[in-house]
Amino acid sequence: MQPHPWLMPLHRRVATAAVCVVWVLIEVWLDFGGLWFWLALGATAYAIWDFFLSGTYPNTSDQAPS
């Protein structure tokens, strides 16, 4: 699968994953254990897997600046 061009910069992937983590924390804090908690948890797990663990997005620190 091709990586999305908007998510190529590392700071955008970190920010997107951080929003998902904050969403999960809000759901836990408000004691919502229903559908929205599980959706947030799933989105967080997928973001972490796709952005950082799967190797879909190259490590930008290894590339020469353009």
C-alpha positions in Angstrom: 0.0 0.0 0.0 1.3 3.4 -0.9 1.8 5.9 1.9 -0.3 9.0 1.8 1.8 12.0 0.8 0.2 14.3 3.5 1.5 11.9 6.2 5.0 11.7 5.0 6.4 14.3 7.5 7.0 12.7 10.8 5.4 15.5 12.8 2.1 15.0 11.1 2.1 11.3 11.9 3.0 12.0 15.5 0.3 14.6 15.8 -2.4 12.3 14.3 -1.4 9.5 16.7 -1.3 11.9 19.6 -4.9 13.1 18.9 -6.0 9.4 18.9 -4.3 8.8 22.2 -5.8 11.9 23.8 -9.2 10.7 22.5 -8.7 7.4 24.3 -7.6 9.1 27.5 -10.7 11.3 27.5 -13.0 8.3 27.0 -11.3 6.5 29.9 -11.4 9.7 32.1 -15.1 10.2 31.4 -15.8 6.4 32.1 -17.2 5.9 28.7 -16.7 2.2 28.0 -19.0 1.9 25.1 -18.7 2.2 21.3 -16.7 5.4 21.2 -14.0 4.1 23.5 -13.5 1.0 21.3 -13.5 3.1 18.1 -10.9 5.4 19.6 -8.8 2.5 20.8 -9.0 0.9 17.4 -8.0 4.1 15.6 -5.1 4.6 18.0 -3.8 1.0 17.5 -4.1 1.3 13.7 -2.3 4.7 13.7 0.5 3.4 15.7 0.8 0.2 13.6 0.6 2.0 10.2 2.6 5.1 11.0 5.5 3.6 13.0 5.6 -0.2 13.1 4.6 -1.4 9.6 7.4 0.3 7.7 4.9 1.9 5.3 6.4 5.3 5.9 10.2 5.6 5.5 12.4 7.0 8.2 12.8 10.6 7.1 15.9 11.2 9.2 17.8 8.8 6.9 17.1 10.9 3.8 19.1 13.9 2.7 17.3 17.2 3.0 15.9 18.5 -0.2 
